[in-house]
Amino acid sequence: MSNDTARLATLVGSRLCHDLVSPVGAISNGLELIALAGAPGPEEMSLIEESCASAAARINFFRVAFGSASDEQEIGAREAAKLLTAYCRGGRLRVEWLPTQATQRSQVQLACLAMLCCETALPLGGQVQISRDDGLWQITGTGPRLSVEPALWEQLASQRLSMELTPASVQFACLAMLAPERGRKLAVHAGEAAVTIEIA
């Protein structure tokens, strides 16, 4: 295992743990409240139910975005849209999945990683639109304010891990490494109103 691969594995692990700590912590808080009250009330049960749903949604999405994927597996359009909607529930981000046909899981993975990249450019929330036309994927993020860090986005072309990479931005390295392995080329177009990742 190369140093880059080992580093990437630890960053992905840290990212998953970080994103799951919040909903799991909320579940723990709800159980503590029930223990103090002696009986579950509607507020405690609502907190636990919402937190369980959030944790499950993130696990399901991360399994597609960061898990093993092959060309032999497919994900239906409705399933992909549902995964993204559940991931965004309760937040300031909305994702629109436009493809209408089932897609190879390996390609859905690249699109999900690109979506996570676009999410980092939308600190105030916004919308990410995922489309595919004749094999060309376009993942476009728009919002009230864009924040594009050049060092992160340059990785998509250089295929080299940045020294500034953190667990919160590990999707950039994953996308940069996986796309060429699958015969795909990446292009980035960033402007004042939108940022687009093309996977050709």
TORFI-266447 format. One record per residue: residue in three letters; x, y, z of N, C-alpha, C in turn. Coordinates in steps of 0.001 Angstrom, whole numbers, plus 500000, padded with zeros to 6 digits. Example, Ala and Ser with C-alpha at 12.3 -4.5 7.8 and 13.67 -1.06 7.14 Angstrom:
! TORFI-266447
ALA513190494310507800512300495500507800513200496700507800 SER512850497750507080513670498940507140512900500030507870 
//
This chain:
! TORFI-266447
MET500843498800500000500000500000500000500877501248500000 SER500627502180499084501430503395499018501064504336500153 ASN501945505322500400501676506300501441500406507082501143 ASP500188507423499854498994508166499474497729507348499737 THR497780506059499398496617505207499607496311505056501091 ALA497350504868501887497166504737503329496604506022503921 ARG497130507146503461496640508433503957495187508650503565 LEU494855508262502332493489508419501855492531507565502685 ALA492943506352503009492097505459503802491803506056505180 THR492818506644505807492604507237507128491707508467507045 LEU491834509243505969491000510433505806489536510051505572 VAL489317509017504767487938508557504541487332508063505849 GLY488118507284506604487626506796507890487264507939508821 SER488098508958508861487825510122509706486582510862509245 ARG486407510975507934485230511652507385483952510925507788 LEU483934509612507649482747508837507994482418508975509476 CYS483435508846510307483211508963511755482684510346512118 HIS483274511383511542482865512755511843481398512987511495 ASP480971512511510324479617512767509880478586511932510618 LEU478999510846511241478055509995511962477998510310513454 VAL478973511051513959478997511381515380477774512198515782 SER477380513170514953476273514057515316474943513321515492 PRO474467512561514481473186511871514692473243510806515782 VAL474376510107515908474494509097516963474507509769518334 GLY475167510924518419475165511681519674473780512150520057 ALA472988512552519048471619512987519319470771511821519829 ILE471000510635519283470286509446519766470626509199521235 SER471914509317521558472353509133522939471699510151523868 ASN471607511410523407470968512444524222469495512126524455 GLY468835511645523407467425511293523553467224510184524562 LEU468111509188524551468005508082525502468266508558526931 GLU469190509509527089469459510065528412468244510806528950 LEU467584511555528087466380512275528499465280511308528922 ILE465160510216528200464160509203528555464497508591529916 ALA465775508333530148466196507748531428465892508693532588 LEU466085509995532370465801510970533426464307511118533680 ALA463528511069532588462080511257532721461388509988533197 GLY462016508850532975461405507596533386460490506991532344 ALA460105507786531352459221507291530286459442508160529056 PRO459399507567527863459614508363526644458459509302526349 GLY458791510560526065457788511526525656457863511753524158 PRO456920512500523583456911512724522135458150513445521621 GLU458698514384522401459870515118521950461106514210521899 GLU461265513387522944462405512480522969462316511457521836 MET461139510912521606460967509913520556461184510532519180 SER460737511782519005460934512469517730462419512702517472 LEU463153513100518518464595513326518394465310512036517990 ILE464949510952518642465588509666518349465252509202516937 GLU463991509314516538463575508873515207464275509674514108 GLU464333511005514278464992511844513276466485511552513196 SER467094511333514347468530511064514379468844509699513776 CYS468008508708514040468203507382513442468082507467511922 ALA467085508225511451466887508384510007468085509082509376 SER468620510100510062469774510838509550471007509939509484 ALA471232509150510525472387508254510542472272507211509436 ALA471086506638509275470872505622508239471073506218506846 ALA470576507441506633470705508096505333472167508335504987 ARG472939508765505956474357509031505705475133507736505462 ILE474814506711506220475490505425506008475201504900504606 ASN473937504949504187473561504455502855474234505252501745 PHE474286506580501920474917507416500909476425507191500863 PHE477068507152502030478516506960502068478923505589501543 ARG478050504606501690478358503280501145478487503343499625 VAL477676504199498996477766504375497541478941505282497182 ALA479106506383497908480139507364497569481553506863497861 PHE481740506141498960483086505745499364483327504240499379 GLY482281503464499162482417502014499222482909501406497917 SER482991500082497922483413499358496722482305499427495677 ALA482678499632494410481692499753493332482216499064492086 SER481319498384491386481715497699490154480776498075489018 ASP481233497802487791480407498077486614479259497082486488 GLU479351495960487193478336494926487072477093495244487897 GLN477230496154488854476093496556489679475478497827489113 GLU474163497936489237473470499138488779472625499720489901 ILE472403501013489804471525501715490742470452502412489922 GLY469199502181490269468093502791489545468008504281489791 ALA467350504984488881467238506438488997466499506845490265 ARG465419506147490586464651506489491785465461506240493045 GLU466224505158493056467049504844494222468136505898494414 ALA468779506312493317469821507337493400469250508654493920 ALA468090509042493382467451510286493820467068510210495295 LYS466583509049495712466183508861497113467381508956498053 LEU468500508360497647469719508428498451470153509870498695 LEU470128510658497625470579512049497700469606512907498498 THR468311512673498306467301513435499050467420513167500549 ALA467601511892500912467728511531502322468996512126502927 TYR470082512119502166471342512685502652471193514174502970 CYS470421514876502158470281516334502305469187516750503284 ARG468340515818503709467188516178504539467623516913505805 GLY466974518029506046467259518815507237468392519813507067 GLY469044519805505901470157520727505663469790521829504684 ARG470791522585504280470566523714503369470899523383501923 LEU471227522115501679471580521685500329470454520861499723 ARG470205521078498423469236520280497681469953519701496467 VAL469708518439496187470347517778495049469276517229494118 GLU469431517520492841468487517049491827469188516031490933 TRP468662514809490918469205513729490092468362513650488831 LEU468926513993487681468159514068486444468161512798485588 PRO469212511965485616469172510747484791467947509903485114 THR467351509324484102466116508557484288466318507052484143 GLN467519506642483746467796505229483558468703504700484671 ALA468656503389484877469583502759485824471013502982485343 THR471927503153486287473305503501485964474264502595486716 GLN475393502300486090476410501490486755476801502133488083 ARG476903501307489105477232501810490436478551502574490438 SER479509502126489632480808502803489582480675504232489060 GLN479730504479488155479508505824487628478714506680488608 VAL477746506054489288476985506773490316477935507224491422 GLN478912506382491738479889506742492763480645508009492378 LEU481103508083491128481820509280490683480936510517490776 ALA479666510374490392478733511507490453478507511945491900 CYS478414510984492821478214511316494233479438512012494816 LEU480621511555494444481842512218494911481920513645494370 ALA481529513821493100481522515167492510480512516055493224 MET479373515488493606478374516254494352478948516727495682 LEU479678515836496366480294516218497635481330517323497442 CYS482034517282496300482979518357495993482233519680495831 CYS481130519654495086480342520871494886479779521383496207 GLU479427520470497089478876520875498392479860521752499160 THR481157521454499047482150522255499761482200523690499252 ALA481746523907498019481777525250497432480535526055497772 LEU479616525456498548478351526122498869478206526264500385 PRO478967527156500998478948527292502466477603527731503026 LEU476786528398502220475469528842502678474361527941502143 GLY474743526809501595473751525915500999473479526291499551 GLY472562525587498944472236525845497551471705524591496890 GLN471966524466495605471466523322494851472561522727493992 VAL472556521399493920473453520683493027472602519878492056 GLN472870520050490784472129519333489743473059518332489067 ILE472588517089489000473387516016488396472691515542487131 SER473369515680485996472785515278484719473773514433483929 ARG473237513675482974474072512857482097473490512911480694 ASP474339513247479734473895513349478348474920512662477454 ASP474507511564476849475377510825475929476712510466476580 GLY476649510009477823477852509581478533478593510671479265 LEU478240511934479031478901513054479708478108513439480957 TRP478767513357482091478153513768483352478472515231483617 GLN477476515951484104477675517334484553477064517470485938 ILE477892517863486875477446518074488249477682519547488553 THR476605520298488698476696521756488836476118522226490164 GLY476896523022490878476453523588492144476235525081492032 THR475097525533492527474773526961492553474258527319493945 GLY474462528558494350473999528987495657474208530471495852 PRO473792530985497013473915532416497281475366532901497364 ARG476278531973497688477694532343497734478540531128497392 LEU479543531331496540480467530262496190481806530473496894 SER482394529367497323483708529413497947484532528266497373 VAL485368528588496393486155527573495690487616527701496108 GLU488145526666496780489540526668497195490383526042496076 PRO491216526838495404491997526345494262492801525089494555 ALA493411525006495729494259523856496050493476522554496024 LEU492214522611496425491364521419496414490958521053494995 TRP490481522045494258489931521773492933491000521388491922 GLU492237521838492151493324521474491244493654519984491294 GLN493308519331492403493547517896492524492791517093491476 LEU491643517598491065490818516865490107491526516707488772 ALA492452517612488473493208517520487225494582516895487442 SER495192517176488594496559516713488837496638515263489288 GLN495549514751489866495494513381490394496527513154491495 ARG496902514221492173497852514125493283497183514628494553 LEU497436513969495662496847514376496927497487515669497412 SER496653516615497765497142517885498289497571517720499741 MET498594518443500137499032518420501529497983519063502426 GLU497084519855501820496054520540502588494797519690502731 LEU494825518473502220493649517611502259493266517267503695 THR491967517337503985491428517013505301490305515995505132 PRO489824515397506219488703514469506096487485515100505417 ALA487257516385505656486094517057505072486207517223503561 SER487429517118503022487628517309501582488217516081500892 VAL488147514928501552488756513717501001488097513286499696 GLN486857513726499448486162513356498205486906513851496962 PHE487650514935497071488410515444495929489467514427495496 ALA490191513897496464491228512914496155490621511614495642 CYS489524511192496256488864509955495812488412510079494359 LEU487790511200494018487314511410492657488482511488491677 ALA489534512210492055490700512364491179491400511038490910 MET491360510130491861492034508844491702491163507810490991 LEU489859507827491287488969506809490722488582507083489269 ALA488395508349488906487940508677487546488874508131486462 PRO490171508401486517491049507872485461491145506350485478 GLU491018505744486646491034504279486723489876503680485930 ARG488789504456485808487598503985485104487472504584483704 GLY488606505101483202488625505636481849487904506950481687 ARG487788507718482760487066508987482731488017510166482889 LYS487670511274482246488431512510482374487579513547483104 LEU488254514340483921487566515360484716487895516754484197 ALA486888517620484234487083519034483896486269519865484875 VAL486821520999485260486150521876486223485944523246485610 HIS484748523783485787484424525136485330483845525897486521 ALA484597526879487000484149527654488158483971529113487778 GLY482808529648488108482537531052487855482020531706489107 GLU481440532899488970480937533624490132479623533052490618 ALA478845532426489733477520531964490108477402530450490219 ALA478345529709489648478225528249489647479578527586489491 VAL479639526343489940480820525505489715480324524191489136 THR481013523724488090480593522510487394481757521544487252 ILE481484520287487554482449519215487317481916518369486176 GLU482715518198485135482332517339484028483126516044484101 ILE482429514928483920483065513617483902482799513017482531 ALA483817512978481681483657512547480290484288511171480053 
//
